[in-house]
Amino acid sequence: MALLNQPLCATNFGNTGFGDCILEPGKIVGAFQVPSSFQIAAGDVGTLQTFLQNKTFAAIGTRIFPYHNFVTVTDNTEDVSITTTDYGTKYITRDGDYDLTFRYFAGGVLLHQDIAKNAGSGKYFLFYDDKGNIFGRRSKVGSATVLKGIYVDVFYVDKWKFNTGADAANYSMRFIFGGQQINNGNLAYYSVGSDFSLRDITGVQELELVLDSLVSNVAKIHVYTKISKVDLHPIYGNALSNTGYWKATKRSDGSSVGITSIAEDGANKNYTFTFNSATVSGMAPTDAIYLQSSNASVLYAAGIPYEAHEGLYIELPGS
């Protein structure tokens, strides 16, 4: 009943009944770095493995980056900050941030250095546990509820530490983010269970291109994986000779250098790239050809899960 001069205070509450099937998060064993626009909607769930895998090979800006095989966590999550006035009244001044450091071994120091290129502030992440649950932030898009990335204030990749004899080399990454993102009903998750393993969502492997020789407009090039130095010629052979898988530009102005042909050299286990002769002959001796692969999605569609993102500068004779 309403009373004179007595407001009816509306309060938040949470019902406490629950059934037999509940979410009990396991150990966090991996994460996906995602763009701010990334979302998993209800229509994506039925083919979630394919959806996530395709996203790892998408163009930069829409690509997601998987970080797998976390083996331990250091939890430095902050306690809530409480201020006590002179009269003894206590006030909550701020909620504490989550502060989690995960260690991993797989990939070693070369992978660790590449991951460091993705570090910074204002990044977005999904996390997953060893029970097949993938966690994000609940968000409304129109009338639909979707899972989006958790906004991370600080994503820091620690400098790697040497093997001490008592412990292996240490590679770790740190995530600091506000607690409100996954509390107060803001947590979103999907459980893939035993449908597939989130560890099986593979990232793009970087290629390393090595120049064996350059004569006029013809270059002999070996193609290796960057981290393990695996020679891809015995694996893919002539499949990498498709000119549609490669692009070349001038270092000076970024304009295109046509690739006339690519031929597999079975004897030397490398590839012969022939560039447009008129373009190369018209370039200044101090210029260079920058060779890299097409976007990872192009190679992935052909069953080649790689990308020469950083590419190779081919210095011209006389440079």
C-alpha positions in Angstrom: 0.0 0.0 0.0 1.3 3.5 -0.9 1.9 5.7 2.1 2.1 9.5 2.3 5.7 10.8 1.8 7.1 7.3 1.7 8.7 6.3 -1.6 8.3 2.8 -3.0 12.0 1.9 -3.5 12.6 -0.4 -6.5 15.5 -2.8 -5.9 17.4 -5.2 -8.0 17.2 -8.8 -7.0 18.2 -12.2 -8.2 16.2 -15.3 -7.9 18.1 -18.2 -6.3 16.4 -21.3 -7.5 18.4 -23.6 -9.8 18.2 -26.9 -11.5 20.5 -29.9 -11.8 22.5 -28.6 -14.8 24.6 -25.6 -13.9 27.6 -23.8 -15.3 30.7 -24.5 -13.3 33.7 -23.0 -15.2 36.8 -25.1 -15.5 40.4 -24.1 -15.8 41.0 -21.4 -18.5 43.3 -23.0 -21.1 43.0 -20.6 -24.0 41.8 -17.4 -25.5 40.8 -15.8 -28.8 41.7 -12.2 -29.6 38.7 -10.8 -31.6 37.8 -7.5 -33.3 35.5 -5.1 -31.4 32.7 -5.9 -34.0 33.1 -9.7 -33.6 30.0 -11.6 -32.4 28.7 -15.1 -32.1 24.9 -15.1 -32.8 22.4 -17.9 -32.4 22.7 -18.7 -36.1 26.5 -19.3 -35.8 26.3 -21.9 -33.0 25.2 -24.9 -35.2 28.5 -24.6 -37.2 30.6 -22.9 -34.5 33.8 -24.8 -35.3 33.6 -23.8 -39.0 32.6 -20.3 -38.1 35.6 -19.8 -35.8 38.1 -21.5 -38.1 37.1 -19.4 -41.0 37.5 -16.3 -38.9 41.1 -17.1 -38.1 41.9 -16.9 -41.8 39.8 -13.8 -42.6 41.3 -10.5 -43.7 43.0 -8.4 -41.0 40.4 -6.3 -39.3 38.0 -9.2 -39.1 40.5 -12.0 -38.3 40.6 -13.6 -34.9 43.8 -14.9 -33.3 43.8 -18.1 -31.1 46.1 -18.5 -28.1 46.1 -22.1 -26.9 47.7 -24.3 -24.3 47.7 -22.2 -21.1 49.2 -24.4 -18.4 48.9 -22.2 -15.3 47.4 -18.9 -14.1 48.5 -16.3 -11.7 45.4 -14.5 -10.3 46.1 -10.9 -9.1 42.5 -9.9 -9.3 41.9 -6.8 -7.1 39.7 -6.7 -4.1 37.0 -4.1 -4.0 38.1 -0.6 -2.8 36.3 0.6 0.3 36.7 4.1 1.9 35.9 4.7 5.6 34.8 8.2 6.5 35.8 10.1 9.7 32.4 9.1 11.1 33.1 5.4 10.4 30.7 5.0 7.5 32.1 2.7 4.7 31.6 3.3 1.0 32.6 1.2 -2.0 34.7 3.5 -4.1 35.5 1.1 -7.0 35.2 -2.5 -8.0 38.5 -4.4 -8.4 39.7 -5.3 -11.9 40.4 -8.9 -13.0 44.2 -9.3 -13.4 45.2 -12.7 -14.8 48.5 -13.9 -16.1 48.6 -17.1 -18.1 51.7 -19.2 -18.9 52.2 -21.4 -21.9 55.0 -23.4 -23.6 53.7 -24.5 -27.0 55.2 -22.4 -29.8 58.3 -21.3 -27.9 60.1 -18.0 -28.1 59.4 -17.3 -31.7 55.7 -17.5 -31.3 55.9 -15.5 -28.1 57.6 -12.6 -30.0 54.9 -12.7 -32.7 52.2 -12.6 -30.0 53.8 -9.5 -28.5 53.0 -7.6 -31.7 49.3 -8.0 -30.8 49.7 -6.6 -27.3 48.3 -3.2 -26.2 45.2 -1.6 -24.7 41.6 -1.6 -25.7 41.7 -5.2 -27.1 38.8 -7.7 -27.1 39.0 -11.4 -26.0 37.1 -14.6 -25.6 38.4 -17.2 -23.1 37.7 -20.9 -23.0 38.1 -23.6 -20.3 39.0 -27.2 -20.3 35.3 -28.2 -20.2 34.6 -26.8 -23.6 33.0 -23.5 -22.4 33.8 -20.3 -24.4 33.2 -17.1 -22.4 32.5 -13.6 -23.6 30.3 -10.6 -22.9 26.6 -10.6 -23.3 25.4 -7.9 -25.7 22.1 -6.9 -27.4 22.2 -6.3 -31.1 18.7 -5.1 -32.1 16.4 -7.6 -30.6 18.9 -10.4 -30.5 21.3 -11.4 -27.7 24.8 -12.2 -28.9 28.2 -13.1 -27.4 30.9 -10.5 -28.0 34.5 -10.1 -26.9 35.4 -8.9 -23.4 37.0 -5.5 -23.5 40.5 -5.8 -22.0 42.1 -2.6 -20.8 45.6 -4.1 -20.8 46.8 -7.0 -22.8 50.5 -7.3 -21.9 52.9 -9.9 -23.2 55.6 -10.4 -20.7 59.3 -10.5 -21.8 60.3 -14.1 -22.0 62.5 -15.5 -19.3 65.4 -17.9 -19.7 65.5 -21.5 -18.6 67.0 -21.5 -15.2 67.7 -25.2 -14.8 65.1 -25.3 -12.0 62.3 -24.1 -14.4 61.7 -24.1 -18.2 61.8 -20.9 -20.2 58.8 -18.8 -19.3 56.3 -17.3 -21.8 53.3 -15.6 -20.4 50.6 -13.0 -21.2 48.6 -10.8 -18.9 44.9 -9.6 -19.1 43.5 -6.8 -17.0 39.8 -5.9 -17.4 36.9 -4.5 -15.5 34.8 -6.9 -13.4 31.5 -5.5 -14.6 31.9 -7.1 -18.0 31.3 -10.6 -16.8 29.3 -10.0 -13.6 25.8 -8.7 -12.9 24.3 -10.8 -15.7 26.8 -9.6 -18.3 28.6 -13.0 -18.8 27.8 -14.9 -22.0 29.0 -18.3 -22.8 28.5 -21.3 -25.2 29.3 -24.8 -24.3 30.6 -26.9 -27.1 31.2 -29.9 -24.8 32.6 -32.8 -26.7 31.3 -31.6 -30.1 34.8 -30.4 -31.0 37.9 -29.1 -29.2 38.5 -25.4 -29.2 42.2 -26.2 -29.2 41.7 -27.4 -32.8 40.9 -23.9 -34.1 44.2 -23.3 -35.7 45.8 -19.9 -36.4 47.6 -18.8 -39.5 51.2 -19.9 -39.7 53.5 -17.2 -41.0 55.7 -18.0 -44.0 59.4 -17.0 -44.4 60.5 -16.4 -47.9 64.2 -16.8 -48.6 65.8 -15.4 -51.8 68.3 -17.8 -53.3 69.2 -15.7 -56.4 68.0 -12.8 -58.5 69.0 -12.4 -62.2 67.3 -9.5 -63.9 63.6 -10.0 -63.3 63.8 -13.7 -62.3 64.1 -14.7 -58.6 64.6 -18.1 -57.1 62.8 -18.3 -53.7 62.5 -20.9 -51.0 59.3 -21.0 -48.9 59.6 -22.1 -45.2 57.4 -21.8 -42.2 58.7 -19.0 -40.0 58.7 -20.7 -36.6 59.7 -24.3 -37.4 61.6 -23.7 -40.7 59.7 -26.4 -42.4 60.4 -26.4 -46.2 56.9 -26.3 -47.8 58.1 -27.5 -51.3 58.1 -31.2 -50.4 54.6 -30.7 -48.9 52.8 -28.6 -51.5 55.0 -28.7 -54.6 53.4 -27.2 -57.6 50.4 -26.0 -55.6 52.3 -22.9 -54.5 53.0 -22.0 -58.1 49.7 -20.3 -58.6 50.2 -16.6 -59.3 46.9 -15.8 -57.6 48.5 -16.8 -54.3 51.2 -14.0 -54.4 51.5 -10.3 -54.9 54.4 -8.0 -55.5 54.8 -4.3 -55.1 57.5 -1.6 -55.4 59.1 -0.6 -52.1 59.3 3.0 -53.2 55.6 3.7 -53.8 53.6 0.5 -53.2 52.5 0.2 -56.8 52.0 -3.3 -58.3 54.8 -5.4 -59.9 53.2 -8.0 -62.1 54.1 -11.6 -61.6 54.4 -13.1 -65.1 54.8 -16.7 -63.9 55.8 -19.0 -61.1 57.5 -22.3 -61.8 58.3 -25.1 -59.3 61.9 -26.1 -59.3 61.9 -29.7 -58.2 65.6 -30.2 -58.3 66.4 -27.2 -56.0 63.1 -27.4 -54.0 62.3 -23.8 -54.6 60.2 -21.6 -56.9 61.1 -19.4 -59.9 59.3 -16.1 -59.8 59.4 -14.1 -63.0 58.3 -10.5 -62.6 57.2 -8.2 -65.4 60.4 -7.3 -67.2 59.3 -3.8 -68.3 58.3 -2.8 -64.8 61.6 -4.2 -63.2 63.8 -2.6 -65.8 62.1 0.8 -65.2 62.7 0.7 -61.5 65.6 2.6 -59.9 68.6 0.5 -58.8 67.9 1.6 -55.2 64.4 0.3 -55.3 63.2 -3.3 -54.3 60.4 -5.7 -55.0 58.3 -6.5 -52.0 56.9 -10.0 -52.3 54.2 -11.5 -50.0 51.3 -13.9 -50.3 47.7 -13.1 -50.9 45.4 -13.0 -47.9 45.4 -16.1 -45.8 41.8 -16.8 -46.8 42.9 -17.3 -50.4 45.5 -19.9 -49.5 43.3 -21.5 -46.9 40.5 -22.1 -49.5 43.1 -24.1 -51.4 44.0 -26.2 -48.4 47.2 -24.2 -47.6 46.8 -22.7 -44.0 49.7 -20.2 -44.3 50.4 -16.5 -45.1 53.5 -14.6 -45.9 52.3 -11.5 -44.2 55.7 -9.9 -43.5 57.0 -10.8 -46.9 60.4 -10.4 -48.5 62.2 -7.4 -49.9 64.1 -8.4 -53.1 66.8 -5.8 -53.6 67.5 -5.0 -57.2 71.0 -5.5 -58.6 73.1 -2.3 -58.0 71.0 -1.3 -54.9 
